[in-house]
């Protein structure tokens, strides 16, 4: 499926009445991510099990999906650690290294896929949200793409859901405002279909629309 400046050690956030250290972030690429693929797969299945993806986790799909990132020497994984435990992950790779389904909407708009750096996802356990880690994930991936050179655009895809879907949790707020604040623009003419097992429904196609932002030469 489908969204850094290191946090200083000793920084703390107040969570559930306790003082807890903000996770340490590590940036890895290519083969270096291999030891953490199972951790990221578990995070994806847990986080994407909630609205709006409602993903009924499939370990076989996860292995195939994440293998593309491990194969790409220019990929990036930004991992958030609480001690030795991975509590968050954010991924990216050159779009040219991803599957044809991800490239097709760009090719249809005459956008050179080799000039696009694609952000796979950002997944973070609930206890760690609301403390700037989401921004750090974007900062790190954008910095990685700039350091590689040769990219004009960063992009990610988000699932489309009907605003009136009865499964939408009361009070749910999506990430649109956050993404716009980061400078990303939704591209209604750039949509792809991906299949996954949806809880209570089965294996069905889902529409995902791309958001893009020109990659600045400096952060």
Secondary structure, DSSP 8 states (H G I E B T S, - for coil): --------TT-EEEETTEEEE--EEEEE-GGGGGGGHHHHHHHHHHHTTSTTT-B---HHHHHHHHHHHHH-TT-EEEEEEETTEEEEEEEEEEGGGS-HHHHHHHHHTT--GGGEEEEEEEEE-GGGTTSSHHHHHHHHHHHHHHHH----EEEEEEE---TT-TTS-TT---SHHHHHHTT-EEEEEEEEEEEEEETTTEEEEEEEEEEEEE--S--
